[in-house]
Amino acid sequence: MTTIRSVAIIGAGQMGAGIAQAVAVGGYQVLLYDAAADRVPQAQAAIAASLARQVDRGLVDQAAADAALSRIVPASSPAAAARADLVIEAAVEDEAVKKSILAELVPHLGPHTLLASNTSSISITRLASATDRPDRFIGLHFMKPAPVMKLVEIVRGIATSADTYETAVAFAESLGKTTTNSEDFPAFIVNRILVPMINEAIYTLYEGVGNVASIDKALKLGANHPMGPLELADFMGLDVVLAIMNVLHEGLADTKYRPCPLLVKYVEAGWLGRKSGRGFYDYSGDTPAPTR
């Protein structure tokens, strides 16, 4: 198998920062790059705060937290990031954006560098086609929040080699993760099941069957879910939920995957959930308050 010592994360948003933390805690050198230069120091600060919370809870000792932070180094350019043994793209869930990033990376990659995408729904085969190494391209779908969630979905494209797959599984397991294998179908396994459920909860709100509080309470207490579907939608980001529903609707051509009009309206309004301060809940106060 390919030996991985260093990992570059392209995209320093919530997912990119979370993956960087998980990888650094796993003992790897991390290069963190984002086209918006201010996001990398913001991500480093968020990672430091997250590790401090884990130290307080006794999940990580202070020495391990300090060592993990020291392993995360900003990359000044895609060319600098491309020097890693494994490059993980963790940009916004938009196929055109992801392909553009991959095409920019390709000229700078070493011959043995592996490429992965953290996409939660987009075809790995199509993304791989934007590169010069579809055999060394794979989907590594970390769950949010990446430092805490145990699962990584491994998704092979049509050309992904056995060596790339075995290396990806070994890498994920070295981080203390459990892997599951998914075929390259729209939204893979987790989001193929989870996001349509969230969309149905939004339809339930849209049609007046229940309000935000009653829908979330019903699923938490009636189905033993740790978070209600609307609370979870806000946590994921309503723009991400909509992007996944659009991939399912377009990719499978089935009306059961039609995004709820209320979801579309919220995204158009910029009400994206926790990250924007408002979604199905208003986060401006001490306690999130339902908006409907």
C-alpha positions in Angstrom: 0.0 0.0 0.0 1.0 3.6 -0.4 2.6 5.1 2.7 0.9 8.2 4.0 2.9 10.5 6.3 1.4 13.9 5.4 -2.1 15.0 4.5 -3.3 18.2 2.9 -6.8 19.4 3.5 -8.2 21.8 0.8 -10.9 23.9 2.4 -10.8 25.3 6.0 -14.5 25.5 6.7 -16.2 23.6 9.4 -15.7 20.2 7.7 -12.1 20.9 6.6 -11.2 22.1 10.1 -12.8 19.1 11.7 -11.0 16.7 9.3 -7.7 18.5 9.9 -8.1 18.0 13.7 -9.0 14.3 13.4 -6.0 13.7 11.1 -3.6 15.7 13.3 -4.7 13.9 16.4 -4.1 10.7 14.4 -0.4 11.6 14.2 -0.1 12.9 10.6 1.4 16.1 9.5 -1.4 18.4 8.1 -1.2 21.1 5.5 -4.3 23.2 5.6 -5.3 25.4 2.6 -8.2 27.7 1.8 -8.6 30.1 -1.1 -9.8 32.6 1.5 -6.6 33.2 3.5 -8.3 34.3 6.6 -10.2 31.0 7.0 -7.0 29.1 7.9 -6.2 31.0 11.1 -9.9 30.9 12.0 -9.9 27.2 11.5 -6.7 26.8 13.6 -8.4 28.8 16.4 -11.5 26.6 16.2 -9.4 23.5 16.3 -7.5 24.8 19.4 -10.9 25.5 21.1 -12.2 22.1 20.2 -9.1 20.4 21.6 -9.3 22.4 24.8 -12.9 21.2 25.3 -11.7 17.6 24.8 -8.9 18.1 27.3 -11.4 19.5 29.8 -13.5 16.3 29.3 -10.6 14.0 29.7 -10.8 12.7 26.1 -7.3 14.0 25.2 -4.4 14.9 27.4 -2.8 18.3 27.1 0.4 17.0 25.6 -1.4 15.2 22.8 -3.6 18.3 22.1 -0.5 20.5 21.9 1.3 18.0 19.6 -1.8 17.8 17.3 -2.0 21.6 17.0 1.7 21.7 16.2 1.2 19.3 13.3 -1.3 21.6 11.5 0.6 24.1 9.2 -1.0 26.6 6.8 -0.3 25.9 3.1 0.4 29.1 1.2 -0.9 27.8 -2.1 -2.4 24.7 -3.8 1.1 23.9 -5.1 2.4 23.8 -1.5 -0.6 21.6 -0.4 0.0 19.3 -3.3 3.3 18.1 -1.8 1.4 15.9 0.7 1.1 12.1 0.3 -2.7 12.4 0.5 -4.8 15.4 -0.5 -8.4 15.6 0.7 -10.7 18.1 -1.0 -13.2 19.5 1.6 -14.8 22.4 -0.2 -18.4 23.5 -0.6 -20.8 20.8 -1.9 -20.8 22.1 -5.5 -19.5 19.9 -8.3 -18.1 22.7 -10.4 -16.2 24.2 -7.5 -14.7 20.8 -6.6 -13.7 20.1 -10.1 -12.0 23.5 -10.4 -10.0 22.9 -7.2 -9.0 19.4 -8.4 -7.9 20.7 -11.8 -5.8 23.4 -10.1 -4.1 20.8 -7.9 -3.2 18.3 -10.6 -0.2 20.0 -12.2 1.5 20.2 -8.8 0.9 16.6 -7.5 3.6 14.1 -7.1 3.3 10.9 -9.2 2.2 8.8 -6.1 0.0 11.3 -4.4 -3.5 10.1 -3.6 -6.5 12.3 -4.1 -9.7 12.1 -2.0 -12.9 14.1 -1.8 -15.1 14.5 1.3 -18.1 15.0 -0.9 -21.3 13.9 0.8 -23.3 13.2 -2.4 -21.5 13.9 -5.7 -20.2 11.1 -8.0 -16.6 10.1 -7.3 -16.3 8.9 -10.8 -17.2 12.3 -12.2 -14.9 14.2 -9.8 -12.1 11.8 -10.7 -12.5 12.7 -14.3 -11.3 16.2 -13.6 -7.9 14.7 -12.5 -5.0 12.9 -14.2 -5.3 9.9 -11.7 -8.8 8.4 -11.5 -7.1 5.2 -10.3 -5.7 7.1 -7.3 -8.9 9.0 -6.5 -11.5 8.0 -3.8 -14.3 9.3 -1.7 -13.5 9.7 2.0 -16.8 11.0 3.5 -16.2 12.1 7.1 -19.3 12.7 9.2 -19.9 16.0 11.0 -18.3 16.8 13.5 -15.3 14.9 12.1 -13.3 14.7 15.3 -16.2 13.0 17.2 -18.1 10.9 14.7 -16.7 7.4 14.2 -17.8 6.7 10.7 -16.0 7.4 7.4 -17.8 6.3 4.2 -15.4 4.9 1.6 -16.6 5.4 -1.9 -14.8 4.0 -5.0 -15.1 5.5 -8.4 -15.3 3.2 -11.4 -11.5 3.4 -11.9 -10.3 3.5 -8.2 -7.6 0.9 -7.8 -7.5 -1.8 -5.1 -4.3 -0.2 -3.7 -6.0 3.2 -3.3 -9.0 1.6 -1.6 -6.9 -0.4 0.8 -4.8 2.6 1.6 -7.9 4.7 2.2 -9.4 2.1 4.6 -6.1 1.8 6.5 -5.8 5.5 6.8 -9.3 6.0 8.1 -8.9 3.2 10.6 -5.6 4.7 11.8 -7.6 7.7 12.9 -9.8 5.5 15.1 -12.6 5.5 12.6 -14.9 2.7 11.4 -15.4 2.5 7.7 -18.3 1.5 5.6 -18.2 0.9 1.8 -20.6 2.5 -0.5 -21.1 2.2 -4.2 -20.8 5.4 -6.3 -24.5 6.3 -6.3 -26.0 9.8 -5.5 -25.6 10.6 -1.8 -24.0 7.2 -1.0 -25.5 5.4 2.1 -25.8 7.8 5.0 -27.2 10.8 3.1 -29.3 8.7 0.8 -31.3 7.7 3.9 -30.8 10.6 6.2 -31.4 13.7 4.1 -34.7 12.6 2.5 -35.9 12.0 6.1 -34.9 15.6 6.9 -36.6 16.8 3.7 -39.8 14.9 4.8 -39.7 16.6 8.2 -39.5 19.9 6.4 -42.5 18.9 4.3 -44.3 18.0 7.6 -43.6 21.5 8.8 -44.5 23.1 5.5 -47.9 21.3 5.4 -48.7 22.3 9.0 -48.7 18.8 10.4 -46.6 20.0 13.3 -44.4 23.0 14.3 -40.7 22.9 14.7 -40.7 22.0 18.4 -43.3 19.2 18.0 -41.6 17.6 15.0 -38.2 17.5 16.7 -39.7 16.3 20.0 -41.6 13.5 18.1 -38.5 12.1 16.5 -36.3 12.5 19.6 -38.7 10.7 21.9 -40.7 8.6 19.4 -37.7 7.3 17.4 -34.9 7.7 20.0 -33.0 10.1 17.7 -30.3 12.2 19.6 -31.3 15.3 17.6 -34.6 16.2 15.9 -34.5 16.3 12.1 -34.9 20.1 11.9 -32.3 20.6 14.6 -30.0 18.3 12.6 -30.7 20.2 9.4 -29.6 23.4 11.0 -26.5 21.7 12.3 -25.6 20.3 8.9 -26.4 23.6 7.1 -29.6 24.0 5.1 -27.6 24.8 2.0 -25.9 21.4 2.3 -29.2 19.7 2.8 -30.6 21.4 -0.3 -27.4 20.5 -2.3 -27.8 16.8 -1.4 -31.5 16.8 -2.2 -30.7 18.4 -5.6 -28.1 15.7 -6.3 -30.6 13.0 -5.4 -33.4 14.5 -7.4 -31.3 15.1 -10.5 -29.3 11.9 -10.3 -32.2 9.5 -9.6 -34.9 11.3 -11.5 -37.5 10.4 -8.8 -40.1 12.9 -7.6 -39.8 11.5 -4.0 -36.5 13.4 -3.8 -38.0 16.8 -4.7 -36.6 19.4 -2.3 -39.3 20.9 -0.1 -40.2 24.5 -1.3 -39.8 25.7 2.3 -36.2 24.4 2.4 -35.5 26.3 -0.9 -37.0 29.5 0.5 -34.9 29.3 3.7 -31.7 28.9 1.7 -32.7 31.7 -0.7 -33.2 33.9 2.4 -29.8 33.0 3.7 -31.3 31.2 6.7 -28.8 28.3 6.6 -29.0 27.2 10.3 -26.4 27.4 13.0 -23.6 28.9 10.8 -25.8 31.9 9.8 -27.5 32.3 13.1 -30.9 31.4 11.9 -32.7 28.5 10.3 -35.5 26.4 11.8 -34.2 27.8 15.0 -33.0 31.3 15.9 -29.5 31.1 17.5 -29.2 34.8 18.6 -30.2 34.1 22.2 -28.8 31.9 24.9 -31.1 29.1 23.9 -32.1 28.2 20.3 -35.7 29.3 19.7 -38.0 27.7 17.0 -38.7 30.1 14.1 -42.0 28.5 13.1 
